[in-house]
Amino acid sequence: MHPGGRGNDESKGLPEEKHVVFHPEALYDLIDAAHYYEACAEGLGDRFLDNVEKALHVISGNPLLFVADELGRRKYVLKKFPYLIIYKIKEDCIYVLAAAHGKRKPGYWESRDS
């Protein structure tokens, strides 16, 4: 049975979600941002992570939805938070390079794309 609860006949031709893999420093980005938001208001860190989870679901289900730059990097802008999920599509996964604040230290994560 298809993960969405649909039978095999209904899921034919639908793309499968790609597995998401994080650069180790991208995980640190997420943890750091969640701690910051939680310090601002109780529960806000969890809301940030929920927003990230929704974004990753969209990305993994439709990785080509967002325009790639000349190096194949794509950016998803989070809803309600000034963060970008920066990723590349690999043959076997979605590789998250960074969870970057949209206005702070632009491009700090670019060295992760080697």
QUINOR-V811149 format. One record per residue. PHI is phi as a letter, one per 40 degrees, with the letter a starting at -180 (none if undefined). PSI is psi in degrees with one decimal (* if undefined). OMEGA is omega in whole degrees, -180 to 180 (999 if undefined). Layout:
phi/psi/omega
PHI/PSI/OMEGA
PHI/PSI/OMEGA
This chain:
phi/psi/omega
none/142.6/179
c/144.7/-179
d/-27.1/179
c/3.8/178
g/0.8/-180
c/149.5/177
c/168.7/-178
d/-36.4/-178
c/-39.2/-178
c/-24.9/-174
c/-1.0/179
c/132.6/176
g/-8.5/178
c/137.5/179
c/145.2/176
c/149.2/177
c/140.9/177
c/147.0/177
c/139.5/180
b/129.5/177
b/137.4/-178
b/137.4/165
c/140.0/-178
d/-37.4/-180
c/-23.3/176
c/-37.0/175
c/-40.6/177
c/-41.7/177
d/-47.9/-177
c/-45.1/-180
c/-44.3/-180
c/-46.1/180
c/-42.1/179
c/-41.1/178
c/-41.1/178
d/-50.1/-178
c/-36.0/179
c/-35.1/177
c/-27.5/178
c/-41.6/-179
a/134.5/-180
d/129.0/179
g/-15.4/-178
c/-33.8/176
c/-41.3/177
c/-38.8/178
c/-38.1/176
c/-48.8/-179
c/-35.5/175
c/-39.8/179
c/-40.7/177
c/-43.6/180
d/-43.5/177
c/-42.3/179
c/-43.7/-180
c/-32.8/176
c/-44.6/178
c/-47.5/-179
c/-47.3/-176
c/-29.3/179
c/-26.3/-177
a/62.9/-173
c/-24.1/-179
c/-0.2/-176
c/-29.9/-176
b/142.8/-174
c/137.0/178
c/146.0/172
c/-174.1/-176
c/-15.9/178
b/8.1/177
g/9.7/180
c/140.2/-178
b/154.1/-177
b/132.0/174
b/125.3/178
c/122.0/180
c/149.5/174
c/134.9/173
g/-3.1/178
b/144.3/-177
c/50.7/-178
b/151.7/176
b/140.6/168
c/116.2/-177
b/125.1/-174
a/164.6/173
b/150.1/176
c/119.4/175
b/169.6/-179
d/-40.2/-174
b/1.2/-177
a/173.7/168
c/124.4/-178
b/111.7/-179
c/117.9/180
c/-35.4/-175
a/155.9/164
b/96.1/-169
b/139.1/173
c/136.9/-175
c/-19.3/-175
b/-8.4/-177
b/136.0/175
f/63.0/-179
d/135.7/175
g/4.8/-178
d/-25.6/-174
c/-7.0/-172
c/-28.8/179
c/-14.0/178
c/-15.1/-177
c/75.2/-179
b/*/999
